[in-house]
């Protein structure tokens, strides 16, 4: 899962079906893969918004 999220964060265009296969091998189903993707994407988005607006980190 962490490898998938790192790749999603760095460059999602390089995610191949192999990433999904690896997630399925360790027990994630399509719903789980979707949830991982949505949550990681949301955190990436909100952090970029905060950075762009100069929101201070504590």
PyMOL Python script that loads the backbone (N, CA, C, O; Angstrom):
from pymol import cmd

cmd.read_pdbstr("""\
ATOM      1  N   UNK A   1       0.817  -1.180   0.000  1.00  0.00           N
ATOM      2  CA  UNK A   1       0.000   0.000   0.000  1.00  0.00           C
ATOM      3  C   UNK A   1       0.866   1.251   0.000  1.00  0.00           C
ATOM      4  O   UNK A   1       0.579   2.207  -0.720  1.00  0.00           O
ATOM      5  N   UNK A   2       1.910   1.248   0.793  1.00  0.00           N
ATOM      6  CA  UNK A   2       2.773   2.437   0.863  1.00  0.00           C
ATOM      7  C   UNK A   2       3.470   2.697  -0.471  1.00  0.00           C
ATOM      8  O   UNK A   2       3.595   3.847  -0.892  1.00  0.00           O
ATOM      9  N   UNK A   3       3.928   1.631  -1.141  1.00  0.00           N
ATOM     10  CA  UNK A   3       4.553   1.800  -2.458  1.00  0.00           C
ATOM     11  C   UNK A   3       3.573   2.434  -3.440  1.00  0.00           C
ATOM     12  O   UNK A   3       3.942   3.312  -4.219  1.00  0.00           O
ATOM     13  N   UNK A   4       2.333   1.987  -3.395  1.00  0.00           N
ATOM     14  CA  UNK A   4       1.293   2.525  -4.270  1.00  0.00           C
ATOM     15  C   UNK A   4       1.068   4.010  -3.988  1.00  0.00           C
ATOM     16  O   UNK A   4       1.005   4.819  -4.914  1.00  0.00           O
ATOM     17  N   UNK A   5       0.949   4.363  -2.714  1.00  0.00           N
ATOM     18  CA  UNK A   5       0.690   5.751  -2.334  1.00  0.00           C
ATOM     19  C   UNK A   5       1.875   6.651  -2.688  1.00  0.00           C
ATOM     20  O   UNK A   5       1.675   7.783  -3.129  1.00  0.00           O
ATOM     21  N   UNK A   6       3.092   6.170  -2.502  1.00  0.00           N
ATOM     22  CA  UNK A   6       4.266   6.959  -2.886  1.00  0.00           C
ATOM     23  C   UNK A   6       4.254   7.215  -4.385  1.00  0.00           C
ATOM     24  O   UNK A   6       4.505   8.337  -4.826  1.00  0.00           O
ATOM     25  N   UNK A   7       3.965   6.189  -5.168  1.00  0.00           N
ATOM     26  CA  UNK A   7       3.933   6.374  -6.619  1.00  0.00           C
ATOM     27  C   UNK A   7       2.797   7.297  -7.031  1.00  0.00           C
ATOM     28  O   UNK A   7       2.963   8.119  -7.933  1.00  0.00           O
ATOM     29  N   UNK A   8       1.659   7.173  -6.389  1.00  0.00           N
ATOM     30  CA  UNK A   8       0.527   8.062  -6.640  1.00  0.00           C
ATOM     31  C   UNK A   8       0.922   9.512  -6.387  1.00  0.00           C
ATOM     32  O   UNK A   8       0.553  10.408  -7.146  1.00  0.00           O
ATOM     33  N   UNK A   9       1.664   9.730  -5.328  1.00  0.00           N
ATOM     34  CA  UNK A   9       2.079  11.077  -4.955  1.00  0.00           C
ATOM     35  C   UNK A   9       3.145  11.617  -5.905  1.00  0.00           C
ATOM     36  O   UNK A   9       3.093  12.781  -6.301  1.00  0.00           O
ATOM     37  N   UNK A  10       4.101  10.782  -6.266  1.00  0.00           N
ATOM     38  CA  UNK A  10       5.197  11.236  -7.138  1.00  0.00           C
ATOM     39  C   UNK A  10       4.744  11.432  -8.582  1.00  0.00           C
ATOM     40  O   UNK A  10       4.990  12.484  -9.172  1.00  0.00           O
ATOM     41  N   UNK A  11       4.084  10.424  -9.154  1.00  0.00           N
ATOM     42  CA  UNK A  11       3.660  10.488 -10.554  1.00  0.00           C
ATOM     43  C   UNK A  11       2.640   9.389 -10.819  1.00  0.00           C
ATOM     44  O   UNK A  11       3.000   8.257 -11.143  1.00  0.00           O
ATOM     45  N   UNK A  12       1.377   9.731 -10.678  1.00  0.00           N
ATOM     46  CA  UNK A  12       0.307   8.749 -10.828  1.00  0.00           C
ATOM     47  C   UNK A  12       0.224   8.170 -12.236  1.00  0.00           C
ATOM     48  O   UNK A  12      -0.340   7.093 -12.429  1.00  0.00           O
ATOM     49  N   UNK A  13       0.777   8.869 -13.214  1.00  0.00           N
ATOM     50  CA  UNK A  13       0.715   8.358 -14.587  1.00  0.00           C
ATOM     51  C   UNK A  13       1.576   7.108 -14.771  1.00  0.00           C
ATOM     52  O   UNK A  13       1.443   6.398 -15.768  1.00  0.00           O
ATOM     53  N   UNK A  14       2.449   6.847 -13.817  1.00  0.00           N
ATOM     54  CA  UNK A  14       3.316   5.670 -13.913  1.00  0.00           C
ATOM     55  C   UNK A  14       2.771   4.465 -13.145  1.00  0.00           C
ATOM     56  O   UNK A  14       3.442   3.438 -13.045  1.00  0.00           O
ATOM     57  N   UNK A  15       1.571   4.586 -12.609  1.00  0.00           N
ATOM     58  CA  UNK A  15       0.951   3.446 -11.950  1.00  0.00           C
ATOM     59  C   UNK A  15       0.449   2.492 -13.032  1.00  0.00           C
ATOM     60  O   UNK A  15      -0.286   2.880 -13.941  1.00  0.00           O
ATOM     61  N   UNK A  16       0.857   1.261 -12.910  1.00  0.00           N
ATOM     62  CA  UNK A  16       0.476   0.227 -13.876  1.00  0.00           C
ATOM     63  C   UNK A  16      -0.433  -0.786 -13.184  1.00  0.00           C
ATOM     64  O   UNK A  16      -0.562  -0.771 -11.960  1.00  0.00           O
ATOM     65  N   UNK A  17      -1.058  -1.659 -13.959  1.00  0.00           N
ATOM     66  CA  UNK A  17      -1.884  -2.711 -13.344  1.00  0.00           C
ATOM     67  C   UNK A  17      -1.115  -3.569 -12.341  1.00  0.00           C
ATOM     68  O   UNK A  17      -1.719  -4.186 -11.464  1.00  0.00           O
ATOM     69  N   UNK A  18       0.204  -3.611 -12.463  1.00  0.00           N
ATOM     70  CA  UNK A  18       1.021  -4.381 -11.524  1.00  0.00           C
ATOM     71  C   UNK A  18       0.837  -3.868 -10.079  1.00  0.00           C
ATOM     72  O   UNK A  18       0.810  -4.660  -9.137  1.00  0.00           O
ATOM     73  N   UNK A  19       0.711  -2.556  -9.917  1.00  0.00           N
ATOM     74  CA  UNK A  19       0.473  -1.991  -8.584  1.00  0.00           C
ATOM     75  C   UNK A  19      -0.838  -2.533  -8.008  1.00  0.00           C
ATOM     76  O   UNK A  19      -0.900  -2.901  -6.834  1.00  0.00           O
ATOM     77  N   UNK A  20      -1.882  -2.580  -8.836  1.00  0.00           N
ATOM     78  CA  UNK A  20      -3.176  -3.081  -8.371  1.00  0.00           C
ATOM     79  C   UNK A  20      -3.098  -4.573  -8.052  1.00  0.00           C
ATOM     80  O   UNK A  20      -3.695  -5.038  -7.081  1.00  0.00           O
ATOM     81  N   UNK A  21      -2.375  -5.307  -8.859  1.00  0.00           N
ATOM     82  CA  UNK A  21      -2.193  -6.738  -8.608  1.00  0.00           C
ATOM     83  C   UNK A  21      -1.520  -6.963  -7.259  1.00  0.00           C
ATOM     84  O   UNK A  21      -1.931  -7.836  -6.495  1.00  0.00           O
ATOM     85  N   UNK A  22      -0.485  -6.176  -6.965  1.00  0.00           N
ATOM     86  CA  UNK A  22       0.218  -6.321  -5.685  1.00  0.00           C
ATOM     87  C   UNK A  22      -0.709  -6.016  -4.518  1.00  0.00           C
ATOM     88  O   UNK A  22      -0.656  -6.690  -3.489  1.00  0.00           O
ATOM     89  N   UNK A  23      -1.558  -5.005  -4.670  1.00  0.00           N
ATOM     90  CA  UNK A  23      -2.510  -4.683  -3.602  1.00  0.00           C
ATOM     91  C   UNK A  23      -3.507  -5.824  -3.405  1.00  0.00           C
ATOM     92  O   UNK A  23      -3.850  -6.164  -2.272  1.00  0.00           O
ATOM     93  N   UNK A  24      -3.964  -6.406  -4.494  1.00  0.00           N
ATOM     94  CA  UNK A  24      -4.894  -7.543  -4.391  1.00  0.00           C
ATOM     95  C   UNK A  24      -4.224  -8.748  -3.736  1.00  0.00           C
ATOM     96  O   UNK A  24      -4.864  -9.481  -2.981  1.00  0.00           O
ATOM     97  N   UNK A  25      -2.939  -8.955  -4.023  1.00  0.00           N
ATOM     98  CA  UNK A  25      -2.204 -10.089  -3.437  1.00  0.00           C
ATOM     99  C   UNK A  25      -2.140 -10.016  -1.916  1.00  0.00           C
ATOM    100  O   UNK A  25      -2.074 -11.047  -1.246  1.00  0.00           O
ATOM    101  N   UNK A  26      -2.159  -8.806  -1.372  1.00  0.00           N
ATOM    102  CA  UNK A  26      -2.097  -8.666   0.087  1.00  0.00           C
ATOM    103  C   UNK A  26      -3.473  -8.431   0.709  1.00  0.00           C
ATOM    104  O   UNK A  26      -3.581  -8.096   1.889  1.00  0.00           O
ATOM    105  N   UNK A  27      -4.535  -8.612  -0.104  1.00  0.00           N
ATOM    106  CA  UNK A  27      -5.877  -8.633   0.465  1.00  0.00           C
ATOM    107  C   UNK A  27      -6.787  -7.467   0.165  1.00  0.00           C
ATOM    108  O   UNK A  27      -7.929  -7.461   0.625  1.00  0.00           O
ATOM    109  N   UNK A  28      -6.336  -6.480  -0.584  1.00  0.00           N
ATOM    110  CA  UNK A  28      -7.217  -5.356  -0.906  1.00  0.00           C
ATOM    111  C   UNK A  28      -8.096  -5.717  -2.102  1.00  0.00           C
ATOM    112  O   UNK A  28      -7.625  -6.298  -3.080  1.00  0.00           O
ATOM    113  N   UNK A  29      -9.373  -5.365  -2.010  1.00  0.00           N
ATOM    114  CA  UNK A  29     -10.265  -5.559  -3.148  1.00  0.00           C
ATOM    115  C   UNK A  29     -10.403  -4.215  -3.885  1.00  0.00           C
ATOM    116  O   UNK A  29      -9.743  -3.236  -3.538  1.00  0.00           O
ATOM    117  N   UNK A  30     -11.257  -4.187  -4.891  1.00  0.00           N
ATOM    118  CA  UNK A  30     -11.393  -2.955  -5.680  1.00  0.00           C
ATOM    119  C   UNK A  30     -11.861  -1.777  -4.831  1.00  0.00           C
ATOM    120  O   UNK A  30     -11.420  -0.646  -5.034  1.00  0.00           O
ATOM    121  N   UNK A  31     -12.748  -2.043  -3.887  1.00  0.00           N
ATOM    122  CA  UNK A  31     -13.220  -0.970  -3.009  1.00  0.00           C
ATOM    123  C   UNK A  31     -12.071  -0.436  -2.157  1.00  0.00           C
ATOM    124  O   UNK A  31     -11.935   0.776  -1.988  1.00  0.00           O
ATOM    125  N   UNK A  32     -11.259  -1.319  -1.631  1.00  0.00           N
ATOM    126  CA  UNK A  32     -10.104  -0.905  -0.833  1.00  0.00           C
ATOM    127  C   UNK A  32      -9.112  -0.098  -1.644  1.00  0.00           C
ATOM    128  O   UNK A  32      -8.582   0.907  -1.170  1.00  0.00           O
ATOM    129  N   UNK A  33      -8.859  -0.540  -2.876  1.00  0.00           N
ATOM    130  CA  UNK A  33      -7.930   0.181  -3.748  1.00  0.00           C
ATOM    131  C   UNK A  33      -8.478   1.577  -4.057  1.00  0.00           C
ATOM    132  O   UNK A  33      -7.735   2.558  -4.072  1.00  0.00           O
ATOM    133  N   UNK A  34      -9.784   1.649  -4.302  1.00  0.00           N
ATOM    134  CA  UNK A  34     -10.413   2.950  -4.537  1.00  0.00           C
ATOM    135  C   UNK A  34     -10.278   3.843  -3.315  1.00  0.00           C
ATOM    136  O   UNK A  34      -9.948   5.022  -3.445  1.00  0.00           O
ATOM    137  N   UNK A  35     -10.526   3.301  -2.135  1.00  0.00           N
ATOM    138  CA  UNK A  35     -10.434   4.096  -0.909  1.00  0.00           C
ATOM    139  C   UNK A  35      -9.012   4.587  -0.666  1.00  0.00           C
ATOM    140  O   UNK A  35      -8.816   5.744  -0.295  1.00  0.00           O
ATOM    141  N   UNK A  36      -8.025   3.732  -0.867  1.00  0.00           N
ATOM    142  CA  UNK A  36      -6.623   4.138  -0.723  1.00  0.00           C
ATOM    143  C   UNK A  36      -6.322   5.293  -1.682  1.00  0.00           C
ATOM    144  O   UNK A  36      -5.711   6.291  -1.303  1.00  0.00           O
ATOM    145  N   UNK A  37      -6.763   5.135  -2.925  1.00  0.00           N
ATOM    146  CA  UNK A  37      -6.513   6.152  -3.947  1.00  0.00           C
ATOM    147  C   UNK A  37      -7.177   7.473  -3.588  1.00  0.00           C
ATOM    148  O   UNK A  37      -6.550   8.528  -3.682  1.00  0.00           O
ATOM    149  N   UNK A  38      -8.432   7.423  -3.181  1.00  0.00           N
ATOM    150  CA  UNK A  38      -9.154   8.654  -2.846  1.00  0.00           C
ATOM    151  C   UNK A  38      -8.555   9.367  -1.640  1.00  0.00           C
ATOM    152  O   UNK A  38      -8.398  10.588  -1.657  1.00  0.00           O
ATOM    153  N   UNK A  39      -8.226   8.630  -0.615  1.00  0.00           N
ATOM    154  CA  UNK A  39      -7.681   9.247   0.601  1.00  0.00           C
ATOM    155  C   UNK A  39      -6.306   9.860   0.335  1.00  0.00           C
ATOM    156  O   UNK A  39      -6.045  10.999   0.723  1.00  0.00           O
ATOM    157  N   UNK A  40      -5.429   9.106  -0.327  1.00  0.00           N
ATOM    158  CA  UNK A  40      -4.096   9.642  -0.627  1.00  0.00           C
ATOM    159  C   UNK A  40      -4.191  10.844  -1.558  1.00  0.00           C
ATOM    160  O   UNK A  40      -3.473  11.828  -1.379  1.00  0.00           O
ATOM    161  N   UNK A  41      -5.066  10.770  -2.542  1.00  0.00           N
ATOM    162  CA  UNK A  41      -5.235  11.892  -3.469  1.00  0.00           C
ATOM    163  C   UNK A  41      -5.755  13.127  -2.755  1.00  0.00           C
ATOM    164  O   UNK A  41      -5.310  14.240  -3.036  1.00  0.00           O
ATOM    165  N   UNK A  42      -6.699  12.940  -1.827  1.00  0.00           N
ATOM    166  CA  UNK A  42      -7.244  14.069  -1.089  1.00  0.00           C
ATOM    167  C   UNK A  42      -6.155  14.734  -0.245  1.00  0.00           C
ATOM    168  O   UNK A  42      -6.056  15.961  -0.218  1.00  0.00           O
ATOM    169  N   UNK A  43      -5.347  13.940   0.438  1.00  0.00           N
ATOM    170  CA  UNK A  43      -4.263  14.516   1.235  1.00  0.00           C
ATOM    171  C   UNK A  43      -3.259  15.250   0.357  1.00  0.00           C
ATOM    172  O   UNK A  43      -2.786  16.326   0.725  1.00  0.00           O
ATOM    173  N   UNK A  44      -2.929  14.682  -0.801  1.00  0.00           N
ATOM    174  CA  UNK A  44      -2.029  15.375  -1.730  1.00  0.00           C
ATOM    175  C   UNK A  44      -2.627  16.709  -2.160  1.00  0.00           C
ATOM    176  O   UNK A  44      -1.938  17.729  -2.185  1.00  0.00           O
ATOM    177  N   UNK A  45      -3.911  16.691  -2.495  1.00  0.00           N
ATOM    178  CA  UNK A  45      -4.606  17.906  -2.936  1.00  0.00           C
ATOM    179  C   UNK A  45      -4.614  18.964  -1.834  1.00  0.00           C
ATOM    180  O   UNK A  45      -4.210  20.105  -2.059  1.00  0.00           O
ATOM    181  N   UNK A  46      -5.072  18.583  -0.655  1.00  0.00           N
ATOM    182  CA  UNK A  46      -5.238  19.573   0.411  1.00  0.00           C
ATOM    183  C   UNK A  46      -3.889  20.135   0.862  1.00  0.00           C
ATOM    184  O   UNK A  46      -3.804  21.308   1.224  1.00  0.00           O
ATOM    185  N   UNK A  47      -2.842  19.320   0.846  1.00  0.00           N
ATOM    186  CA  UNK A  47      -1.518  19.827   1.191  1.00  0.00           C
ATOM    187  C   UNK A  47      -1.019  20.827   0.158  1.00  0.00           C
ATOM    188  O   UNK A  47      -0.392  21.822   0.523  1.00  0.00           O
ATOM    189  N   UNK A  48      -1.281  20.588  -1.107  1.00  0.00           N
ATOM    190  CA  UNK A  48      -0.877  21.539  -2.155  1.00  0.00           C
ATOM    191  C   UNK A  48      -1.641  22.841  -2.035  1.00  0.00           C
ATOM    192  O   UNK A  48      -1.074  23.917  -2.225  1.00  0.00           O
ATOM    193  N   UNK A  49      -2.927  22.752  -1.720  1.00  0.00           N
ATOM    194  CA  UNK A  49      -3.727  23.958  -1.515  1.00  0.00           C
ATOM    195  C   UNK A  49      -3.156  24.750  -0.345  1.00  0.00           C
ATOM    196  O   UNK A  49      -2.969  25.962  -0.449  1.00  0.00           O
ATOM    197  N   UNK A  50      -2.881  24.082   0.756  1.00  0.00           N
ATOM    198  CA  UNK A  50      -2.339  24.767   1.933  1.00  0.00           C
ATOM    199  C   UNK A  50      -0.988  25.384   1.631  1.00  0.00           C
ATOM    200  O   UNK A  50      -0.720  26.511   2.048  1.00  0.00           O
ATOM    201  N   UNK A  51      -0.127  24.667   0.910  1.00  0.00           N
ATOM    202  CA  UNK A  51       1.181  25.213   0.540  1.00  0.00           C
ATOM    203  C   UNK A  51       1.024  26.436  -0.344  1.00  0.00           C
ATOM    204  O   UNK A  51       1.720  27.434  -0.151  1.00  0.00           O
ATOM    205  N   UNK A  52       0.125  26.372  -1.303  1.00  0.00           N
ATOM    206  CA  UNK A  52      -0.063  27.485  -2.233  1.00  0.00           C
ATOM    207  C   UNK A  52      -0.601  28.727  -1.541  1.00  0.00           C
ATOM    208  O   UNK A  52      -0.328  29.849  -1.968  1.00  0.00           O
ATOM    209  N   UNK A  53      -1.362  28.528  -0.479  1.00  0.00           N
ATOM    210  CA  UNK A  53      -1.933  29.656   0.256  1.00  0.00           C
ATOM    211  C   UNK A  53      -1.066  30.108   1.418  1.00  0.00           C
ATOM    212  O   UNK A  53      -1.408  31.058   2.122  1.00  0.00           O
ATOM    213  N   UNK A  54       0.046  29.434   1.617  1.00  0.00           N
ATOM    214  CA  UNK A  54       0.956  29.814   2.688  1.00  0.00           C
ATOM    215  C   UNK A  54       0.466  29.470   4.075  1.00  0.00           C
ATOM    216  O   UNK A  54       0.853  30.109   5.053  1.00  0.00           O
ATOM    217  N   UNK A  55      -0.384  28.464   4.163  1.00  0.00           N
ATOM    218  CA  UNK A  55      -0.884  28.038   5.468  1.00  0.00           C
ATOM    219  C   UNK A  55       0.277  27.462   6.269  1.00  0.00           C
ATOM    220  O   UNK A  55       0.972  26.555   5.811  1.00  0.00           O
ATOM    221  N   UNK A  56       0.478  27.996   7.461  1.00  0.00           N
ATOM    222  CA  UNK A  56       1.597  27.555   8.292  1.00  0.00           C
ATOM    223  C   UNK A  56       1.349  26.157   8.827  1.00  0.00           C
ATOM    224  O   UNK A  56       0.228  25.806   9.195  1.00  0.00           O
ATOM    225  N   UNK A  57       2.401  25.374   8.866  1.00  0.00           N
ATOM    226  CA  UNK A  57       2.325  24.034   9.440  1.00  0.00           C
ATOM    227  C   UNK A  57       2.751  24.111  10.898  1.00  0.00           C
ATOM    228  O   UNK A  57       3.674  24.844  11.256  1.00  0.00           O
ATOM    229  N   UNK A  58       2.057  23.337  11.735  1.00  0.00           N
ATOM    230  CA  UNK A  58       2.427  23.380  13.150  1.00  0.00           C
ATOM    231  C   UNK A  58       3.248  22.193  13.552  1.00  0.00           C
ATOM    232  O   UNK A  58       3.641  22.080  14.713  1.00  0.00           O
TER     233      UNK A  58
END
""", "prot")
cmd.dss("prot")
cmd.show_as("cartoon", "prot")
cmd.util.cbc("prot")
cmd.orient("prot")
